[in-house]
Structures are given as C-alpha cells and as structure tokens.
Amino acid sequence: MTTFGIIGAGEVGSQIARATIVNGYTVVIANSRGPETLDGLIADLGPAARRLRRSGRRRLRGRRRAPQGRQT
C-alpha cells in the first residue's frame, strides 16, 4: 500500500488526510507542535493514519528542498 506524507495537521492538512484515506492510501502526518498533539486526529482518521516519529522528523530536516522555479 502506498503511503502519503502530510506536513501540517491544520484544517487543510486534516482534510487532505481524510480524502487520501478515502482513496485507499495510508497517511503519515507531522506538525510543528510535536507528534503527541496529533493523537486526536489520528484516532479520528483510524488505522490508515499514523503520526511521524521524532526520529523521522530529524531525517527530513537534512534533505535538500526541490527547486522552486527560476532563480533571479
């Protein structure tokens, strides 16, 4: 099964998570306030959702960002 990662669990992120699960994906969600603040949302989304562990967040920080168009 394909997993979809979402950064941000606000109104938009939670709605994207719901739509993604309905379409057959699993989701991993992270936010800036820490993984423990996602417990309610994860419980609401069900078994197809999980929160990103702190060790996973550290790995993401070191990655290069994708180019954002032409640099001037």
mmCIF file of the N, C-alpha and C atoms, coordinates in Angstrom:
data_MODEL
# 
_entry.id   MODEL 
# 
loop_
_atom_site.group_PDB 
_atom_site.id 
_atom_site.type_symbol 
_atom_site.label_atom_id 
_atom_site.label_alt_id 
_atom_site.label_comp_id 
_atom_site.label_asym_id 
_atom_site.label_entity_id 
_atom_site.label_seq_id 
_atom_site.pdbx_PDB_ins_code 
_atom_site.Cartn_x 
_atom_site.Cartn_y 
_atom_site.Cartn_z 
_atom_site.occupancy 
_atom_site.B_iso_or_equiv 
_atom_site.pdbx_formal_charge 
_atom_site.auth_seq_id 
_atom_site.auth_comp_id 
_atom_site.auth_asym_id 
_atom_site.auth_atom_id 
_atom_site.pdbx_PDB_model_num 
ATOM 1   N N  . MET A 1 1  ? 0.842   -1.179 0.000   1.00 0.00 ? 1  MET A N  1 
ATOM 2   C CA . MET A 1 1  ? 0.000   0.000  0.000   1.00 0.00 ? 1  MET A CA 1 
ATOM 3   C C  . MET A 1 1  ? 0.890   1.246  0.000   1.00 0.00 ? 1  MET A C  1 
ATOM 4   N N  . THR A 1 2  ? 0.507   2.246  -0.732  1.00 0.00 ? 2  THR A N  1 
ATOM 5   C CA . THR A 1 2  ? 1.264   3.486  -0.836  1.00 0.00 ? 2  THR A CA 1 
ATOM 6   C C  . THR A 1 2  ? 0.947   4.386  0.354   1.00 0.00 ? 2  THR A C  1 
ATOM 7   N N  . THR A 1 3  ? 1.979   5.041  0.865   1.00 0.00 ? 3  THR A N  1 
ATOM 8   C CA . THR A 1 3  ? 1.827   5.952  1.992   1.00 0.00 ? 3  THR A CA 1 
ATOM 9   C C  . THR A 1 3  ? 2.032   7.378  1.524   1.00 0.00 ? 3  THR A C  1 
ATOM 10  N N  . PHE A 1 4  ? 1.171   8.266  1.992   1.00 0.00 ? 4  PHE A N  1 
ATOM 11  C CA . PHE A 1 4  ? 1.183   9.676  1.631   1.00 0.00 ? 4  PHE A CA 1 
ATOM 12  C C  . PHE A 1 4  ? 1.587   10.468 2.869   1.00 0.00 ? 4  PHE A C  1 
ATOM 13  N N  . GLY A 1 5  ? 2.615   11.307 2.774   1.00 0.00 ? 5  GLY A N  1 
ATOM 14  C CA . GLY A 1 5  ? 3.074   12.102 3.905   1.00 0.00 ? 5  GLY A CA 1 
ATOM 15  C C  . GLY A 1 5  ? 2.488   13.496 3.874   1.00 0.00 ? 5  GLY A C  1 
ATOM 16  N N  . ILE A 1 6  ? 2.031   13.963 5.034   1.00 0.00 ? 6  ILE A N  1 
ATOM 17  C CA . ILE A 1 6  ? 1.431   15.291 5.146   1.00 0.00 ? 6  ILE A CA 1 
ATOM 18  C C  . ILE A 1 6  ? 2.152   16.054 6.249   1.00 0.00 ? 6  ILE A C  1 
ATOM 19  N N  . ILE A 1 7  ? 2.632   17.241 5.927   1.00 0.00 ? 7  ILE A N  1 
ATOM 20  C CA . ILE A 1 7  ? 3.251   18.107 6.918   1.00 0.00 ? 7  ILE A CA 1 
ATOM 21  C C  . ILE A 1 7  ? 2.263   19.221 7.225   1.00 0.00 ? 7  ILE A C  1 
ATOM 22  N N  . GLY A 1 8  ? 1.784   19.232 8.434   1.00 0.00 ? 8  GLY A N  1 
ATOM 23  C CA . GLY A 1 8  ? 0.779   20.204 8.851   1.00 0.00 ? 8  GLY A CA 1 
ATOM 24  C C  . GLY A 1 8  ? -0.547  19.512 9.079   1.00 0.00 ? 8  GLY A C  1 
ATOM 25  N N  . ALA A 1 9  ? -1.090  19.668 10.277  1.00 0.00 ? 9  ALA A N  1 
ATOM 26  C CA . ALA A 1 9  ? -2.320  18.968 10.633  1.00 0.00 ? 9  ALA A CA 1 
ATOM 27  C C  . ALA A 1 9  ? -3.460  19.936 10.914  1.00 0.00 ? 9  ALA A C  1 
ATOM 28  N N  . GLY A 1 10 ? -3.398  21.096 10.311  1.00 0.00 ? 10 GLY A N  1 
ATOM 29  C CA . GLY A 1 10 ? -4.473  22.074 10.482  1.00 0.00 ? 10 GLY A CA 1 
ATOM 30  C C  . GLY A 1 10 ? -5.687  21.691 9.650   1.00 0.00 ? 10 GLY A C  1 
ATOM 31  N N  . GLU A 1 11 ? -6.495  22.658 9.344   1.00 0.00 ? 11 GLU A N  1 
ATOM 32  C CA . GLU A 1 11 ? -7.730  22.403 8.585   1.00 0.00 ? 11 GLU A CA 1 
ATOM 33  C C  . GLU A 1 11 ? -7.441  21.776 7.220   1.00 0.00 ? 11 GLU A C  1 
ATOM 34  N N  . VAL A 1 12 ? -6.495  22.322 6.493   1.00 0.00 ? 12 VAL A N  1 
ATOM 35  C CA . VAL A 1 12 ? -6.183  21.809 5.157   1.00 0.00 ? 12 VAL A CA 1 
ATOM 36  C C  . VAL A 1 12 ? -5.532  20.431 5.246   1.00 0.00 ? 12 VAL A C  1 
ATOM 37  N N  . GLY A 1 13 ? -4.524  20.292 6.102   1.00 0.00 ? 13 GLY A N  1 
ATOM 38  C CA . GLY A 1 13 ? -3.825  19.009 6.227   1.00 0.00 ? 13 GLY A CA 1 
ATOM 39  C C  . GLY A 1 13 ? -4.734  17.880 6.655   1.00 0.00 ? 13 GLY A C  1 
ATOM 40  N N  . SER A 1 14 ? -5.632  18.145 7.595   1.00 0.00 ? 14 SER A N  1 
ATOM 41  C CA . SER A 1 14 ? -6.536  17.089 8.049   1.00 0.00 ? 14 SER A CA 1 
ATOM 42  C C  . SER A 1 14 ? -7.547  16.704 6.968   1.00 0.00 ? 14 SER A C  1 
ATOM 43  N N  . GLN A 1 15 ? -8.001  17.669 6.178   1.00 0.00 ? 15 GLN A N  1 
ATOM 44  C CA . GLN A 1 15 ? -8.927  17.351 5.084   1.00 0.00 ? 15 GLN A CA 1 
ATOM 45  C C  . GLN A 1 15 ? -8.225  16.573 3.965   1.00 0.00 ? 15 GLN A C  1 
ATOM 46  N N  . ILE A 1 16 ? -6.988  16.931 3.685   1.00 0.00 ? 16 ILE A N  1 
ATOM 47  C CA . ILE A 1 16 ? -6.219  16.167 2.703   1.00 0.00 ? 16 ILE A CA 1 
ATOM 48  C C  . ILE A 1 16 ? -6.024  14.739 3.198   1.00 0.00 ? 16 ILE A C  1 
ATOM 49  N N  . ALA A 1 17 ? -5.741  14.585 4.486   1.00 0.00 ? 17 ALA A N  1 
ATOM 50  C CA . ALA A 1 17 ? -5.581  13.248 5.063   1.00 0.00 ? 17 ALA A CA 1 
ATOM 51  C C  . ALA A 1 17 ? -6.860  12.426 4.904   1.00 0.00 ? 17 ALA A C  1 
ATOM 52  N N  . ARG A 1 18 ? -8.004  13.018 5.193   1.00 0.00 ? 18 ARG A N  1 
ATOM 53  C CA . ARG A 1 18 ? -9.280  12.300 5.048   1.00 0.00 ? 18 ARG A CA 1 
ATOM 54  C C  . ARG A 1 18 ? -9.514  11.867 3.597   1.00 0.00 ? 18 ARG A C  1 
ATOM 55  N N  . ALA A 1 19 ? -9.292  12.784 2.664   1.00 0.00 ? 19 ALA A N  1 
ATOM 56  C CA . ALA A 1 19 ? -9.502  12.461 1.247   1.00 0.00 ? 19 ALA A CA 1 
ATOM 57  C C  . ALA A 1 19 ? -8.530  11.388 0.772   1.00 0.00 ? 19 ALA A C  1 
ATOM 58  N N  . THR A 1 20 ? -7.307  11.445 1.259   1.00 0.00 ? 20 THR A N  1 
ATOM 59  C CA . THR A 1 20 ? -6.294  10.473 0.865   1.00 0.00 ? 20 THR A CA 1 
ATOM 60  C C  . THR A 1 20 ? -6.665  9.083  1.359   1.00 0.00 ? 20 THR A C  1 
ATOM 61  N N  . ILE A 1 21 ? -7.129  8.985  2.591   1.00 0.00 ? 21 ILE A N  1 
ATOM 62  C CA . ILE A 1 21 ? -7.541  7.689  3.158   1.00 0.00 ? 21 ILE A CA 1 
ATOM 63  C C  . ILE A 1 21 ? -8.741  7.129  2.416   1.00 0.00 ? 21 ILE A C  1 
ATOM 64  N N  . VAL A 1 22 ? -9.707  7.986  2.094   1.00 0.00 ? 22 VAL A N  1 
ATOM 65  C CA . VAL A 1 22 ? -10.887 7.538  1.342   1.00 0.00 ? 22 VAL A CA 1 
ATOM 66  C C  . VAL A 1 22 ? -10.485 6.939  -0.004  1.00 0.00 ? 22 VAL A C  1 
ATOM 67  N N  . ASN A 1 23 ? -9.400  7.444  -0.583  1.00 0.00 ? 23 ASN A N  1 
ATOM 68  C CA . ASN A 1 23 ? -8.934  6.946  -1.877  1.00 0.00 ? 23 ASN A CA 1 
ATOM 69  C C  . ASN A 1 23 ? -7.966  5.777  -1.768  1.00 0.00 ? 23 ASN A C  1 
ATOM 70  N N  . GLY A 1 24 ? -7.855  5.181  -0.583  1.00 0.00 ? 24 GLY A N  1 
ATOM 71  C CA . GLY A 1 24 ? -7.121  3.940  -0.433  1.00 0.00 ? 24 GLY A CA 1 
ATOM 72  C C  . GLY A 1 24 ? -5.666  4.027  -0.020  1.00 0.00 ? 24 GLY A C  1 
ATOM 73  N N  . TYR A 1 25 ? -5.201  5.179  0.383   1.00 0.00 ? 25 TYR A N  1 
ATOM 74  C CA . TYR A 1 25 ? -3.813  5.334  0.821   1.00 0.00 ? 25 TYR A CA 1 
ATOM 75  C C  . TYR A 1 25 ? -3.726  5.310  2.342   1.00 0.00 ? 25 TYR A C  1 
ATOM 76  N N  . THR A 1 26 ? -2.525  5.085  2.842   1.00 0.00 ? 26 THR A N  1 
ATOM 77  C CA . THR A 1 26 ? -2.256  5.328  4.250   1.00 0.00 ? 26 THR A CA 1 
ATOM 78  C C  . THR A 1 26 ? -1.572  6.680  4.341   1.00 0.00 ? 26 THR A C  1 
ATOM 79  N N  . VAL A 1 27 ? -1.688  7.319  5.507   1.00 0.00 ? 27 VAL A N  1 
ATOM 80  C CA . VAL A 1 27 ? -1.084  8.634  5.671   1.00 0.00 ? 27 VAL A CA 1 
ATOM 81  C C  . VAL A 1 27 ? -0.182  8.665  6.906   1.00 0.00 ? 27 VAL A C  1 
ATOM 82  N N  . VAL A 1 28 ? 0.860   9.468  6.801   1.00 0.00 ? 28 VAL A N  1 
ATOM 83  C CA . VAL A 1 28 ? 1.738   9.783  7.918   1.00 0.00 ? 28 VAL A CA 1 
ATOM 84  C C  . VAL A 1 28 ? 1.687   11.294 8.063   1.00 0.00 ? 28 VAL A C  1 
ATOM 85  N N  . ILE A 1 29 ? 1.389   11.761 9.275   1.00 0.00 ? 29 ILE A N  1 
ATOM 86  C CA . ILE A 1 29 ? 1.189   13.187 9.494   1.00 0.00 ? 29 ILE A CA 1 
ATOM 87  C C  . ILE A 1 29 ? 2.221   13.721 10.489  1.00 0.00 ? 29 ILE A C  1 
ATOM 88  N N  . ALA A 1 30 ? 2.747   14.892 10.199  1.00 0.00 ? 30 ALA A N  1 
ATOM 89  C CA . ALA A 1 30 ? 3.672   15.581 11.102  1.00 0.00 ? 30 ALA A CA 1 
ATOM 90  C C  . ALA A 1 30 ? 3.224   17.022 11.253  1.00 0.00 ? 30 ALA A C  1 
ATOM 91  N N  . ASN A 1 31 ? 3.556   17.614 12.398  1.00 0.00 ? 31 ASN A N  1 
ATOM 92  C CA . ASN A 1 31 ? 3.294   19.041 12.579  1.00 0.00 ? 31 ASN A CA 1 
ATOM 93  C C  . ASN A 1 31 ? 4.381   19.652 13.447  1.00 0.00 ? 31 ASN A C  1 
ATOM 94  N N  . SER A 1 32 ? 4.387   20.948 13.560  1.00 0.00 ? 32 SER A N  1 
ATOM 95  C CA . SER A 1 32 ? 5.451   21.640 14.284  1.00 0.00 ? 32 SER A CA 1 
ATOM 96  C C  . SER A 1 32 ? 5.278   21.580 15.797  1.00 0.00 ? 32 SER A C  1 
ATOM 97  N N  . ARG A 1 33 ? 4.098   21.225 16.274  1.00 0.00 ? 33 ARG A N  1 
ATOM 98  C CA . ARG A 1 33 ? 3.857   21.197 17.717  1.00 0.00 ? 33 ARG A CA 1 
ATOM 99  C C  . ARG A 1 33 ? 4.239   19.868 18.361  1.00 0.00 ? 33 ARG A C  1 
ATOM 100 N N  . GLY A 1 34 ? 4.664   18.905 17.581  1.00 0.00 ? 34 GLY A N  1 
ATOM 101 C CA . GLY A 1 34 ? 5.086   17.623 18.137  1.00 0.00 ? 34 GLY A CA 1 
ATOM 102 C C  . GLY A 1 34 ? 4.069   16.522 17.893  1.00 0.00 ? 34 GLY A C  1 
ATOM 103 N N  . PRO A 1 35 ? 4.542   15.283 17.845  1.00 0.00 ? 35 PRO A N  1 
ATOM 104 C CA . PRO A 1 35 ? 3.669   14.160 17.492  1.00 0.00 ? 35 PRO A CA 1 
ATOM 105 C C  . PRO A 1 35 ? 2.561   13.893 18.503  1.00 0.00 ? 35 PRO A C  1 
ATOM 106 N N  . GLU A 1 36 ? 2.777   14.219 19.780  1.00 0.00 ? 36 GLU A N  1 
ATOM 107 C CA . GLU A 1 36 ? 1.749   13.939 20.789  1.00 0.00 ? 36 GLU A CA 1 
ATOM 108 C C  . GLU A 1 36 ? 0.497   14.787 20.586  1.00 0.00 ? 36 GLU A C  1 
ATOM 109 N N  . THR A 1 37 ? 0.594   15.901 19.886  1.00 0.00 ? 37 THR A N  1 
ATOM 110 C CA . THR A 1 37 ? -0.580  16.750 19.642  1.00 0.00 ? 37 THR A CA 1 
ATOM 111 C C  . THR A 1 37 ? -1.472  16.203 18.535  1.00 0.00 ? 37 THR A C  1 
ATOM 112 N N  . LEU A 1 38 ? -1.034  15.147 17.866  1.00 0.00 ? 38 LEU A N  1 
ATOM 113 C CA . LEU A 1 38 ? -1.799  14.572 16.758  1.00 0.00 ? 38 LEU A CA 1 
ATOM 114 C C  . LEU A 1 38 ? -2.700  13.419 17.191  1.00 0.00 ? 38 LEU A C  1 
ATOM 115 N N  . ASP A 1 39 ? -2.676  13.048 18.463  1.00 0.00 ? 39 ASP A N  1 
ATOM 116 C CA . ASP A 1 39 ? -3.403  11.861 18.920  1.00 0.00 ? 39 ASP A CA 1 
ATOM 117 C C  . ASP A 1 39 ? -4.886  11.889 18.570  1.00 0.00 ? 39 ASP A C  1 
ATOM 118 N N  . GLY A 1 40 ? -5.544  13.027 18.777  1.00 0.00 ? 40 GLY A N  1 
ATOM 119 C CA . GLY A 1 40 ? -6.973  13.124 18.478  1.00 0.00 ? 40 GLY A CA 1 
ATOM 120 C C  . GLY A 1 40 ? -7.270  12.948 16.995  1.00 0.00 ? 40 GLY A C  1 
ATOM 121 N N  . LEU A 1 41 ? -6.480  13.591 16.155  1.00 0.00 ? 41 LEU A N  1 
ATOM 122 C CA . LEU A 1 41 ? -6.684  13.482 14.707  1.00 0.00 ? 41 LEU A CA 1 
ATOM 123 C C  . LEU A 1 41 ? -6.425  12.061 14.233  1.00 0.00 ? 41 LEU A C  1 
ATOM 124 N N  . ILE A 1 42 ? -5.358  11.441 14.724  1.00 0.00 ? 42 ILE A N  1 
ATOM 125 C CA . ILE A 1 42 ? -5.031  10.076 14.321  1.00 0.00 ? 42 ILE A CA 1 
ATOM 126 C C  . ILE A 1 42 ? -6.151  9.124  14.730  1.00 0.00 ? 42 ILE A C  1 
ATOM 127 N N  . ALA A 1 43 ? -6.688  9.291  15.936  1.00 0.00 ? 43 ALA A N  1 
ATOM 128 C CA . ALA A 1 43 ? -7.801  8.456  16.394  1.00 0.00 ? 43 ALA A CA 1 
ATOM 129 C C  . ALA A 1 43 ? -9.027  8.649  15.505  1.00 0.00 ? 43 ALA A C  1 
ATOM 130 N N  . ASP A 1 44 ? -9.269  9.888  15.099  1.00 0.00 ? 44 ASP A N  1 
ATOM 131 C CA . ASP A 1 44 ? -10.411 10.208 14.240  1.00 0.00 ? 44 ASP A CA 1 
ATOM 132 C C  . ASP A 1 44 ? -10.244 9.602  12.840  1.00 0.00 ? 44 ASP A C  1 
ATOM 133 N N  . LEU A 1 45 ? -9.023  9.599  12.314  1.00 0.00 ? 45 LEU A N  1 
ATOM 134 C CA . LEU A 1 45 ? -8.772  9.091  10.962  1.00 0.00 ? 45 LEU A CA 1 
ATOM 135 C C  . LEU A 1 45 ? -8.769  7.570  10.888  1.00 0.00 ? 45 LEU A C  1 
ATOM 136 N N  . GLY A 1 46 ? -8.451  6.915  11.983  1.00 0.00 ? 46 GLY A N  1 
ATOM 137 C CA . GLY A 1 46 ? -8.493  5.449  12.003  1.00 0.00 ? 46 GLY A CA 1 
ATOM 138 C C  . GLY A 1 46 ? -7.159  4.791  11.714  1.00 0.00 ? 46 GLY A C  1 
ATOM 139 N N  . PRO A 1 47 ? -7.201  3.486  11.442  1.00 0.00 ? 47 PRO A N  1 
ATOM 140 C CA . PRO A 1 47 ? -5.974  2.690  11.321  1.00 0.00 ? 47 PRO A CA 1 
ATOM 141 C C  . PRO A 1 47 ? -5.114  3.000  10.092  1.00 0.00 ? 47 PRO A C  1 
ATOM 142 N N  . ALA A 1 48 ? -5.632  3.740  9.140   1.00 0.00 ? 48 ALA A N  1 
ATOM 143 C CA . ALA A 1 48 ? -4.848  4.076  7.949   1.00 0.00 ? 48 ALA A CA 1 
ATOM 144 C C  . ALA A 1 48 ? -3.956  5.293  8.174   1.00 0.00 ? 48 ALA A C  1 
ATOM 145 N N  . ALA A 1 49 ? -3.982  5.863  9.382   1.00 0.00 ? 49 ALA A N  1 
ATOM 146 C CA . ALA A 1 49 ? -3.183  7.065  9.681   1.00 0.00 ? 49 ALA A CA 1 
ATOM 147 C C  . ALA A 1 49 ? -2.249  6.794  10.852  1.00 0.00 ? 49 ALA A C  1 
ATOM 148 N N  . ARG A 1 50 ? -1.091  7.415  10.774  1.00 0.00 ? 50 ARG A N  1 
ATOM 149 C CA . ARG A 1 50 ? -0.165  7.386  11.913  1.00 0.00 ? 50 ARG A CA 1 
ATOM 150 C C  . ARG A 1 50 ? 0.601   8.695  11.939  1.00 0.00 ? 50 ARG A C  1 
ATOM 151 N N  . ARG A 1 51 ? 1.173   8.983  13.076  1.00 0.00 ? 51 ARG A N  1 
ATOM 152 C CA . ARG A 1 51 ? 1.975   10.203 13.214  1.00 0.00 ? 51 ARG A CA 1 
ATOM 153 C C  . ARG A 1 51 ? 3.436   9.885  12.938  1.00 0.00 ? 51 ARG A C  1 
ATOM 154 N N  . LEU A 1 52 ? 4.162   10.875 12.505  1.00 0.00 ? 52 LEU A N  1 
ATOM 155 C CA . LEU A 1 52 ? 5.585   10.715 12.244  1.00 0.00 ? 52 LEU A CA 1 
ATOM 156 C C  . LEU A 1 52 ? 6.339   10.734 13.564  1.00 0.00 ? 52 LEU A C  1 
ATOM 157 N N  . ARG A 1 53 ? 7.186   9.751  13.766  1.00 0.00 ? 53 ARG A N  1 
ATOM 158 C CA . ARG A 1 53 ? 8.008   9.713  14.984  1.00 0.00 ? 53 ARG A CA 1 
ATOM 159 C C  . ARG A 1 53 ? 9.055   10.812 14.922  1.00 0.00 ? 53 ARG A C  1 
ATOM 160 N N  . ARG A 1 54 ? 9.531   11.233 16.057  1.00 0.00 ? 54 ARG A N  1 
ATOM 161 C CA . ARG A 1 54 ? 10.562  12.281 16.112  1.00 0.00 ? 54 ARG A CA 1 
ATOM 162 C C  . ARG A 1 54 ? 11.803  11.907 15.325  1.00 0.00 ? 54 ARG A C  1 
ATOM 163 N N  . SER A 1 55 ? 12.216  10.651 15.364  1.00 0.00 ? 55 SER A N  1 
ATOM 164 C CA . SER A 1 55 ? 13.409  10.251 14.621  1.00 0.00 ? 55 SER A CA 1 
ATOM 165 C C  . SER A 1 55 ? 13.220  10.481 13.126  1.00 0.00 ? 55 SER A C  1 
ATOM 166 N N  . GLY A 1 56 ? 12.014  10.309 12.625  1.00 0.00 ? 56 GLY A N  1 
ATOM 167 C CA . GLY A 1 56 ? 11.734  10.573 11.222  1.00 0.00 ? 56 GLY A CA 1 
ATOM 168 C C  . GLY A 1 56 ? 11.804  12.051 10.892  1.00 0.00 ? 56 GLY A C  1 
ATOM 169 N N  . ARG A 1 57 ? 11.393  12.908 11.829  1.00 0.00 ? 57 ARG A N  1 
ATOM 170 C CA . ARG A 1 57 ? 11.444  14.352 11.593  1.00 0.00 ? 57 ARG A CA 1 
ATOM 171 C C  . ARG A 1 57 ? 12.880  14.815 11.429  1.00 0.00 ? 57 ARG A C  1 
ATOM 172 N N  . ARG A 1 58 ? 13.795  14.264 12.232  1.00 0.00 ? 58 ARG A N  1 
ATOM 173 C CA . ARG A 1 58 ? 15.191  14.675 12.123  1.00 0.00 ? 58 ARG A CA 1 
ATOM 174 C C  . ARG A 1 58 ? 15.749  14.324 10.759  1.00 0.00 ? 58 ARG A C  1 
ATOM 175 N N  . ARG A 1 59 ? 15.385  13.185 10.228  1.00 0.00 ? 59 ARG A N  1 
ATOM 176 C CA . ARG A 1 59 ? 15.880  12.788 8.907   1.00 0.00 ? 59 ARG A CA 1 
ATOM 177 C C  . ARG A 1 59 ? 15.384  13.728 7.830   1.00 0.00 ? 59 ARG A C  1 
ATOM 178 N N  . LEU A 1 60 ? 14.156  14.223 7.946   1.00 0.00 ? 60 LEU A N  1 
ATOM 179 C CA . LEU A 1 60 ? 13.597  15.105 6.918   1.00 0.00 ? 60 LEU A CA 1 
ATOM 180 C C  . LEU A 1 60 ? 14.298  16.458 6.879   1.00 0.00 ? 60 LEU A C  1 
ATOM 181 N N  . ARG A 1 61 ? 14.767  16.947 8.009   1.00 0.00 ? 61 ARG A N  1 
ATOM 182 C CA . ARG A 1 61 ? 15.385  18.274 8.053   1.00 0.00 ? 61 ARG A CA 1 
ATOM 183 C C  . ARG A 1 61 ? 16.631  18.384 7.192   1.00 0.00 ? 61 ARG A C  1 
ATOM 184 N N  . GLY A 1 62 ? 17.384  17.313 7.042   1.00 0.00 ? 62 GLY A N  1 
ATOM 185 C CA . GLY A 1 62 ? 18.634  17.380 6.308   1.00 0.00 ? 62 GLY A CA 1 
ATOM 186 C C  . GLY A 1 62 ? 18.504  17.287 4.804   1.00 0.00 ? 62 GLY A C  1 
ATOM 187 N N  . ARG A 1 63 ? 17.323  17.042 4.301   1.00 0.00 ? 63 ARG A N  1 
ATOM 188 C CA . ARG A 1 63 ? 17.155  16.883 2.859   1.00 0.00 ? 63 ARG A CA 1 
ATOM 189 C C  . ARG A 1 63 ? 17.119  18.215 2.147   1.00 0.00 ? 63 ARG A C  1 
ATOM 190 N N  . ARG A 1 64 ? 17.613  18.191 0.916   1.00 0.00 ? 64 ARG A N  1 
ATOM 191 C CA . ARG A 1 64 ? 17.556  19.402 0.090   1.00 0.00 ? 64 ARG A CA 1 
ATOM 192 C C  . ARG A 1 64 ? 16.147  19.640 -0.376  1.00 0.00 ? 64 ARG A C  1 
ATOM 193 N N  . ARG A 1 65 ? 15.797  20.900 -0.461  1.00 0.00 ? 65 ARG A N  1 
ATOM 194 C CA . ARG A 1 65 ? 14.479  21.237 -0.985  1.00 0.00 ? 65 ARG A CA 1 
ATOM 195 C C  . ARG A 1 65 ? 14.506  21.211 -2.500  1.00 0.00 ? 65 ARG A C  1 
ATOM 196 N N  . ALA A 1 66 ? 13.371  20.910 -3.079  1.00 0.00 ? 66 ALA A N  1 
ATOM 197 C CA . ALA A 1 66 ? 13.243  20.904 -4.535  1.00 0.00 ? 66 ALA A CA 1 
ATOM 198 C C  . ALA A 1 66 ? 13.324  22.333 -5.058  1.00 0.00 ? 66 ALA A C  1 
ATOM 199 N N  . PRO A 1 67 ? 13.888  22.542 -6.242  1.00 0.00 ? 67 PRO A N  1 
ATOM 200 C CA . PRO A 1 67 ? 13.940  23.890 -6.820  1.00 0.00 ? 67 PRO A CA 1 
ATOM 201 C C  . PRO A 1 67 ? 12.548  24.470 -6.999  1.00 0.00 ? 67 PRO A C  1 
ATOM 202 N N  . GLN A 1 68 ? 12.410  25.745 -6.745  1.00 0.00 ? 68 GLN A N  1 
ATOM 203 C CA . GLN A 1 68 ? 11.110  26.417 -6.832  1.00 0.00 ? 68 GLN A CA 1 
ATOM 204 C C  . GLN A 1 68 ? 11.041  27.336 -8.030  1.00 0.00 ? 68 GLN A C  1 
ATOM 205 N N  . GLY A 1 69 ? 11.327  26.827 -9.177  1.00 0.00 ? 69 GLY A N  1 
ATOM 206 C CA . GLY A 1 69 ? 11.270  27.668 -10.370 1.00 0.00 ? 69 GLY A CA 1 
ATOM 207 C C  . GLY A 1 69 ? 12.593  28.350 -10.639 1.00 0.00 ? 69 GLY A C  1 
ATOM 208 N N  . ARG A 1 70 ? 12.560  29.347 -11.481 1.00 0.00 ? 70 ARG A N  1 
ATOM 209 C CA . ARG A 1 70 ? 13.768  30.039 -11.903 1.00 0.00 ? 70 ARG A CA 1 
ATOM 210 C C  . ARG A 1 70 ? 14.287  30.998 -10.855 1.00 0.00 ? 70 ARG A C  1 
ATOM 211 N N  . GLN A 1 71 ? 15.554  30.916 -10.563 1.00 0.00 ? 71 GLN A N  1 
ATOM 212 C CA . GLN A 1 71 ? 16.187  31.810 -9.608  1.00 0.00 ? 71 GLN A CA 1 
ATOM 213 C C  . GLN A 1 71 ? 16.664  33.078 -10.318 1.00 0.00 ? 71 GLN A C  1 
ATOM 214 N N  . THR A 1 72 ? 16.393  34.244 -9.735  1.00 0.00 ? 72 THR A N  1 
ATOM 215 C CA . THR A 1 72 ? 16.830  35.504 -10.366 1.00 0.00 ? 72 THR A CA 1 
ATOM 216 C C  . THR A 1 72 ? 17.818  36.226 -9.501  1.00 0.00 ? 72 THR A C  1 
# 
